Amino acid sequence: QVQLVESGGGLVQPGGSLRLSCVASGIIFSMYDMDWYRQAPGKQRELVATIRSGSSTNSADSMKGRFTISRDNAKNTVYLQMNSLKPEDTAVYYCNAVRIVGSTKYDYWGQGTQVTVSS
């Protein structure tokens, strides 16, 4: 049984920081590309950042320089360090694990963690 469990969300003031964590079980974590997505109320889910199995990273332009994705394969954990948070960063943040083997896509999601940026 595959599980992705996010944690670290909460209420933070503008300009503050949070670090989200996502612990995976039931998969060979090191073989998966890991993503963070977010979804704000009334908006579509959007990709925040990606870290591939080889540890190369990419992030959305609006978050570059503020958000950093990293992974610890020994702990089956992916992190999202969020700095200089803005009210528009308020959303539910989701962890996603993806692996493509031939024509088969393995795609798993966590339950999400709420991030609220407000004074």
Backbone as ProteinMPNN parsed JSONL, in Angstrom:
{"seq_chain_A": "QVQLVESGGGLVQPGGSLRLSCVASGIIFSMYDMDWYRQAPGKQRELVATIRSGSSTNSADSMKGRFTISRDNAKNTVYLQMNSLKPEDTAVYYCNAVRIVGSTKYDYWGQGTQVTVSS", "coords_chain_A": {"N_chain_A": [[0.845, -1.184, 0.0], [0.633, 2.104, -0.958], [1.632, 5.119, 0.497], [1.618, 8.603, 0.896], [2.519, 11.09, 3.0], [1.976, 14.25, 3.981], [3.302, 17.0, 5.877], [3.79, 19.861, 8.04], [2.515, 22.161, 7.266], [0.623, 25.213, 7.952], [-0.28, 28.259, 9.706], [1.162, 31.278, 8.782], [2.881, 34.405, 8.918], [3.008, 37.02, 6.422], [6.052, 37.106, 4.59], [7.256, 35.24, 6.148], [8.493, 31.852, 6.831], [8.174, 28.39, 5.937], [8.631, 24.86, 6.224], [7.767, 22.191, 4.371], [7.122, 18.696, 4.586], [7.177, 15.454, 3.126], [6.529, 12.202, 3.558], [7.155, 9.1, 2.173], [5.841, 5.813, 1.673], [5.796, 2.336, 0.812], [6.723, 2.43, -1.756], [9.584, 2.319, -3.97], [11.374, 4.71, -3.169], [13.58, 6.189, -4.149], [13.494, 5.85, -6.856], [11.537, 7.377, -7.892], [10.273, 10.343, -9.373], [9.602, 13.321, -7.683], [7.068, 15.582, -6.839], [5.832, 18.786, -5.816], [2.678, 20.144, -5.592], [0.163, 22.716, -5.63], [-3.018, 23.956, -4.573], [-5.168, 26.533, -4.665], [-8.144, 28.029, -3.229], [-10.838, 27.843, -5.483], [-9.193, 27.755, -7.67], [-7.163, 26.138, -10.21], [-5.202, 23.17, -9.68], [-1.719, 23.598, -9.372], [1.648, 23.125, -10.512], [4.335, 23.259, -8.314], [7.053, 22.604, -7.723], [9.641, 20.339, -8.797], [11.547, 17.426, -8.178], [13.726, 15.229, -9.528], [14.378, 11.682, -9.868], [17.075, 11.506, -10.158], [17.842, 13.698, -8.818], [17.893, 16.211, -10.027], [16.385, 19.446, -10.275], [13.436, 21.501, -10.613], [11.437, 24.429, -10.73], [8.423, 26.393, -10.509], [8.231, 29.515, -12.207], [7.298, 31.706, -10.704], [7.981, 31.053, -8.191], [10.635, 30.626, -8.027], [13.694, 31.15, -6.39], [12.45, 31.624, -4.01], [11.237, 29.264, -3.129], [12.425, 26.007, -2.368], [13.074, 22.771, -3.381], [13.879, 19.572, -2.083], [15.345, 16.339, -1.415], [15.568, 13.389, 0.615], [16.713, 10.428, 0.233], [17.323, 8.354, 1.931], [15.574, 8.689, 3.974], [13.194, 8.504, 2.752], [11.866, 10.851, 2.041], [10.606, 13.951, 0.874], [11.135, 17.425, 0.641], [9.875, 20.779, 0.962], [11.081, 23.82, 1.092], [9.957, 26.893, 1.986], [10.261, 30.259, 1.591], [10.012, 33.803, 2.31], [7.205, 34.14, 2.211], [4.026, 34.821, 0.706], [0.711, 36.261, 0.762], [-0.641, 35.223, -1.458], [0.415, 32.731, -1.698], [-1.097, 31.081, -0.215], [-2.68, 28.03, 0.079], [-3.655, 24.582, -0.448], [-1.174, 22.245, -0.18], [0.223, 19.667, -2.035], [1.813, 16.511, -2.197], [3.4, 14.553, -4.679], [4.14, 11.538, -6.298], [5.841, 10.133, -8.981], [6.431, 7.738, -11.476], [7.576, 6.403, -14.475], [7.383, 3.513, -16.243], [8.178, 1.983, -19.027], [5.23, 1.794, -20.767], [3.677, 2.277, -18.631], [2.419, 4.307, -16.093], [3.104, 5.228, -12.898], [1.52, 6.812, -10.313], [1.1, 8.71, -7.58], [-0.566, 10.313, -4.819], [-0.491, 12.529, -2.02], [-2.476, 13.525, 0.865], [-2.565, 16.182, 1.263], [-1.568, 19.363, 2.693], [-2.429, 22.19, 4.549], [-1.523, 25.494, 3.856], [-1.452, 28.671, 5.095], [-1.1, 32.029, 4.557], [-1.042, 34.876, 6.23], [-1.644, 37.973, 7.889]], "CA_chain_A": [[0.0, 0.0, 0.0], [1.432, 3.314, -1.09], [1.175, 6.277, 1.254], [2.387, 9.829, 0.937], [1.975, 11.841, 4.123], [2.555, 15.587, 4.093], [3.224, 17.697, 7.159], [4.533, 21.112, 8.09], [1.701, 23.318, 6.93], [0.12, 25.995, 9.074], [-0.501, 29.683, 9.523], [2.404, 32.037, 8.877], [2.73, 35.796, 8.497], [3.733, 37.362, 5.187], [7.486, 37.222, 4.782], [7.735, 34.13, 6.956], [8.971, 30.629, 6.188], [7.694, 27.074, 6.359], [9.199, 23.721, 5.518], [6.865, 21.055, 4.238], [7.732, 17.38, 4.42], [6.309, 14.39, 2.607], [7.149, 10.896, 3.771], [6.563, 8.079, 1.31], [6.004, 4.406, 2.025], [5.194, 1.431, -0.159], [7.361, 2.586, -3.062], [11.043, 2.482, -3.958], [11.337, 6.169, -3.221], [14.681, 6.757, -4.933], [13.217, 5.684, -8.28], [10.424, 8.236, -8.254], [10.285, 11.796, -9.423], [8.702, 13.841, -6.657], [6.567, 16.924, -7.129], [4.904, 19.503, -4.954], [1.639, 20.925, -6.248], [-0.699, 23.441, -4.699], [-4.329, 24.353, -5.092], [-5.838, 27.589, -3.906], [-9.601, 27.974, -3.405], [-11.357, 28.336, -6.741], [-8.179, 27.724, -8.726], [-6.675, 24.818, -10.594], [-3.963, 22.716, -9.062], [-0.557, 24.005, -10.15], [2.928, 22.536, -10.136], [5.213, 24.166, -7.582], [8.455, 22.226, -7.916], [9.91, 18.934, -9.102], [12.893, 16.891, -8.017], [13.725, 13.945, -10.213], [15.062, 10.601, -9.155], [18.494, 11.82, -10.195], [17.991, 14.884, -7.971], [17.783, 17.509, -10.692], [15.195, 20.136, -9.789], [12.841, 22.576, -11.386], [10.334, 25.049, -9.994], [7.655, 27.38, -11.248], [8.926, 30.799, -12.272], [6.856, 32.618, -9.646], [8.494, 30.592, -6.899], [12.099, 30.512, -8.044], [14.353, 32.057, -5.463], [11.75, 31.598, -2.721], [10.938, 27.875, -2.748], [13.468, 25.041, -2.701], [12.702, 21.37, -3.177], [15.013, 18.677, -1.84], [14.92, 14.993, -1.026], [16.477, 12.536, 1.38], [16.284, 9.08, -0.135], [17.475, 7.47, 3.095], [14.403, 8.88, 4.83], [11.98, 8.448, 1.911], [11.214, 12.127, 2.318], [10.84, 15.117, 0.035], [10.891, 18.655, 1.396], [9.7, 22.041, 0.258], [11.409, 24.982, 1.924], [9.264, 28.067, 1.439], [10.689, 31.498, 2.232], [9.386, 35.044, 1.818], [5.845, 33.75, 1.831], [3.085, 35.886, 0.367], [-0.68, 35.8, 0.906], [-1.05, 34.444, -2.624], [0.918, 31.355, -1.561], [-2.087, 30.324, 0.538], [-3.203, 26.927, -0.718], [-3.353, 23.237, 0.021], [0.018, 21.759, -0.871], [0.163, 18.217, -2.227], [2.987, 15.757, -2.62], [3.079, 13.643, -5.783], [5.236, 10.642, -6.693], [5.607, 9.665, -10.351], [7.458, 6.929, -12.129], [7.11, 5.839, -15.734], [8.112, 2.309, -16.638], [7.599, 1.612, -20.321], [3.969, 2.492, -21.026], [2.934, 2.333, -17.369], [2.709, 5.445, -15.235], [2.755, 5.075, -11.495], [1.23, 8.191, -9.939], [0.511, 8.673, -6.257], [-0.777, 11.619, -4.214], [-0.789, 12.669, -0.612], [-3.782, 14.096, 1.213], [-2.418, 17.637, 1.271], [-1.383, 20.1, 3.936], [-2.881, 23.568, 4.346], [-0.627, 26.614, 4.155], [-2.169, 29.945, 5.103], [-0.205, 33.172, 4.767], [-1.926, 35.974, 6.596], [-1.271, 38.725, 9.083]], "C_chain_A": [[0.888, 1.244, 0.0], [0.801, 4.423, -0.263], [2.165, 7.417, 1.1], [1.746, 10.698, 2.008], [2.713, 13.165, 4.248], [2.397, 16.123, 5.518], [3.963, 19.018, 7.038], [3.743, 22.345, 7.705], [1.247, 24.061, 8.183], [-0.108, 27.434, 8.691], [0.814, 30.425, 9.733], [2.151, 33.448, 8.381], [3.456, 36.03, 7.173], [5.2, 37.631, 5.472], [8.091, 36.079, 5.574], [8.129, 32.919, 6.13], [8.262, 29.413, 6.761], [8.484, 26.023, 5.605], [8.2, 22.581, 5.546], [7.672, 19.78, 4.051], [6.696, 16.418, 3.864], [7.073, 13.08, 2.745], [6.403, 9.849, 2.947], [6.817, 6.682, 1.866], [5.316, 3.558, 0.95], [5.731, 1.561, -1.567], [8.872, 2.572, -2.88], [11.292, 3.956, -4.231], [12.38, 6.736, -4.173], [14.42, 6.681, -6.436], [12.126, 6.626, -8.784], [10.84, 9.692, -8.382], [9.237, 12.288, -8.426], [8.346, 15.284, -6.982], [5.826, 17.477, -5.907], [3.96, 20.295, -5.86], [0.922, 21.732, -5.177], [-2.007, 23.787, -5.398], [-4.955, 25.356, -4.14], [-7.339, 27.496, -4.152], [-10.04, 28.585, -4.732], [-10.376, 28.321, -7.896], [-7.784, 26.299, -9.044], [-5.414, 24.463, -9.822], [-2.792, 23.096, -9.958], [0.714, 23.373, -9.594], [3.796, 23.602, -9.469], [6.677, 23.861, -7.893], [8.56, 20.722, -8.134], [11.347, 18.602, -8.74], [12.877, 15.477, -8.566], [14.495, 12.907, -9.424], [16.57, 10.823, -9.139], [18.845, 13.099, -9.471], [18.092, 16.205, -8.718], [16.446, 18.129, -10.297], [14.694, 21.17, -10.785], [11.709, 23.164, -10.544], [9.652, 26.078, -10.869], [8.332, 28.742, -11.153], [8.558, 31.71, -11.105], [7.406, 32.25, -8.286], [10.012, 30.452, -6.869], [12.707, 31.582, -7.154], [13.683, 32.116, -4.105], [11.535, 30.17, -2.216], [12.065, 26.958, -3.208], [12.981, 23.636, -2.387], [13.966, 20.553, -2.967], [14.469, 17.32, -1.431], [16.01, 14.311, -0.23], [16.019, 11.104, 1.127], [16.41, 8.1, 1.03], [16.27, 7.551, 4.018], [13.091, 8.801, 4.057], [11.171, 9.735, 2.02], [11.605, 13.177, 1.286], [10.407, 16.347, 0.823], [10.593, 19.804, 0.433], [9.952, 23.159, 1.256], [10.813, 26.213, 1.263], [9.655, 29.295, 2.252], [9.961, 32.689, 1.617], [7.953, 34.791, 1.36], [4.939, 34.962, 1.655], [1.657, 35.369, 0.564], [-1.151, 34.943, -0.274], [-0.458, 33.034, -2.648], [-0.047, 30.486, -0.762], [-2.744, 29.285, -0.346], [-3.05, 25.636, 0.067], [-2.198, 22.724, -0.836], [0.02, 20.229, -0.855], [1.504, 17.67, -2.693], [2.553, 14.737, -3.678], [4.316, 12.834, -6.142], [4.904, 10.047, -8.052], [6.792, 8.837, -10.824], [6.843, 6.344, -13.386], [8.014, 4.673, -16.099], [7.473, 1.808, -17.925], [6.363, 2.448, -20.582], [3.125, 2.643, -19.76], [3.397, 3.527, -16.548], [2.206, 5.145, -13.836], [2.67, 6.483, -10.897], [0.482, 8.177, -8.618], [0.478, 10.068, -5.648], [-0.952, 11.509, -2.707], [-2.119, 13.353, -0.402], [-3.748, 15.626, 1.265], [-2.215, 18.212, 2.659], [-1.68, 21.579, 3.655], [-1.784, 24.555, 4.75], [-1.445, 27.895, 4.032], [-1.191, 31.057, 5.447], [-1.079, 34.39, 5.009], [-1.386, 36.67, 7.831], [-2.441, 38.788, 10.063]], "O_chain_A": [[1.768, 1.405, 0.845], [-0.41, 4.64, -0.314], [3.38, 7.226, 1.163], [0.557, 11.006, 1.93], [3.9, 13.209, 4.572], [1.483, 15.745, 6.25], [4.672, 19.263, 6.062], [4.249, 23.463, 7.808], [1.453, 23.61, 9.31], [-0.129, 27.789, 7.513], [1.496, 30.225, 10.739], [1.301, 33.663, 7.518], [4.407, 35.319, 6.846], [5.551, 38.288, 6.452], [9.313, 35.963, 5.661], [8.105, 32.949, 4.9], [7.814, 29.41, 7.908], [8.949, 26.258, 4.489], [7.838, 22.075, 6.608], [8.745, 19.778, 3.449], [5.497, 16.558, 4.106], [8.121, 12.883, 2.13], [5.18, 9.734, 3.021], [7.866, 6.408, 2.449], [4.388, 4.006, 0.277], [5.258, 0.883, -2.479], [9.378, 2.784, -1.778], [11.406, 4.383, -5.379], [12.092, 7.668, -4.924], [15.07, 7.387, -7.208], [11.833, 6.657, -9.98], [11.648, 10.199, -7.605], [8.136, 11.744, -8.339], [9.201, 16.091, -7.348], [5.279, 16.734, -5.092], [4.389, 21.012, -6.764], [1.055, 21.47, -3.981], [-2.085, 23.892, -6.622], [-5.229, 25.062, -2.977], [-7.767, 26.948, -5.167], [-9.659, 29.708, -5.064], [-10.682, 28.816, -8.98], [-8.028, 25.376, -8.267], [-4.666, 25.333, -9.375], [-2.866, 22.932, -11.176], [0.842, 23.123, -8.395], [3.967, 24.702, -9.995], [7.44, 24.747, -8.277], [7.698, 19.947, -7.718], [12.255, 19.402, -8.969], [12.102, 14.633, -8.116], [15.173, 13.216, -8.444], [17.26, 10.384, -8.219], [19.993, 13.542, -9.495], [18.355, 17.234, -8.095], [15.486, 17.412, -10.017], [15.42, 21.639, -11.661], [11.099, 22.461, -9.738], [10.223, 26.571, -11.842], [8.935, 29.075, -10.132], [9.418, 32.411, -10.573], [7.316, 33.03, -7.338], [10.601, 30.194, -5.82], [12.299, 32.743, -7.163], [14.277, 32.604, -3.144], [11.64, 29.905, -1.019], [12.594, 27.117, -4.308], [12.535, 23.349, -1.276], [14.995, 20.807, -3.594], [13.282, 17.173, -1.139], [17.197, 14.603, -0.372], [15.057, 10.631, 1.732], [15.671, 7.118, 1.095], [15.974, 6.609, 4.753], [12.014, 9.002, 4.619], [9.942, 9.705, 2.083], [12.763, 13.281, 0.882], [9.433, 16.308, 1.574], [10.998, 19.798, -0.729], [9.142, 23.41, 2.149], [11.13, 26.532, 0.117], [9.408, 29.359, 3.456], [9.372, 32.588, 0.54], [7.554, 35.181, 0.263], [5.063, 35.972, 2.347], [1.429, 34.16, 0.535], [-1.969, 34.04, -0.099], [-0.794, 32.234, -3.521], [0.163, 29.278, -0.645], [-3.299, 29.612, -1.395], [-2.401, 25.601, 1.113], [-2.251, 22.77, -2.065], [-0.157, 19.595, 0.185], [2.219, 18.294, -3.477], [1.481, 14.14, -3.581], [5.41, 13.383, -6.272], [3.812, 9.516, -8.253], [7.957, 9.172, -10.611], [5.717, 5.846, -13.361], [9.228, 4.816, -16.243], [6.364, 1.274, -17.912], [6.438, 3.676, -20.617], [1.98, 3.09, -19.827], [4.592, 3.734, -16.334], [1.03, 4.848, -13.628], [3.629, 7.251, -10.966], [-0.644, 7.686, -8.544], [1.35, 10.897, -5.906], [-1.488, 10.526, -2.194], [-2.806, 13.716, -1.356], [-4.793, 16.275, 1.306], [-2.631, 17.632, 3.662], [-1.234, 22.136, 2.652], [-1.202, 24.461, 5.831], [-2.051, 28.163, 2.994], [-0.54, 31.031, 6.491], [-1.767, 34.87, 4.108], [-0.762, 36.055, 8.696], [-2.317, 39.384, 11.133]]}, "name": "protein", "num_of_chains": 1, "seq": "QVQLVESGGGLVQPGGSLRLSCVASGIIFSMYDMDWYRQAPGKQRELVATIRSGSSTNSADSMKGRFTISRDNAKNTVYLQMNSLKPEDTAVYYCNAVRIVGSTKYDYWGQGTQVTVSS"}
